[in-house]
Amino acid sequence: MHVYSQAEFGVFAGPQITDAAYSTPEINLGKTKQETEIKYGFQAGAMARIQFEGKLFFSPAVFYSMKGFKVKLTRPSFPPDS
């Protein structure tokens, strides 16, 4: 039995911008939209591609992604929440 394997490695990185639609529920008023601001971030990681036989691969990867948004609360929410 002969087994041949070949591993490929790679890295990736890049900027990203995230935002959200944020609203607070209020009694008898429905939902009140709150102002949000975008947040700049980045992502970076590493990956591998290891071939076992034919079209069978093992592809582990690890990455970090910095995401989020800023919200300006103009009205309190009910129930209170952070």
C-alpha positions, 0 to 999 in steps of 0.5 A: 500500500502506497500513500502519497500526501501533499500539504499546502499552506496559506495565510490571509488578511484584510480590512473589514467594516461592520455596522448594525441595525439596533433598536430598543423595545418600549412598552406601547411604543413598539421599537425605537431605532438607535443611532449606530456608528461603524467600526473598522477592524481586520481579519487575519489567519492561516490555513492548510490543505492536506490531501489524503487520497484522490479528492479527500482533503483535510483543511484546518484553519485558524483566524482572528476577526475584529468586529463590532459597532458603537451605539448611542442610546437615546432612550432607555430599553425595557427590560433594562439590558446592557 
